[in-house]
Amino acid sequence: MKKRTRILYLTGILLTCQLSLAACQTNAKNSSSQEPKKEQKQAKKI
């Protein structure tokens, strides 16, 4: 029973680490794709 508990404990830690890393990767991808867009300035015609 102790061996099974230890395996479940380690599996939980590994899944937690995997989810954390996946969240960091998606945040990094989103922040790089949200670069400020260049806006064109229009001159006023008189």
Secondary structure as UniProt FT lines:
FT   HELIX           2..33
//
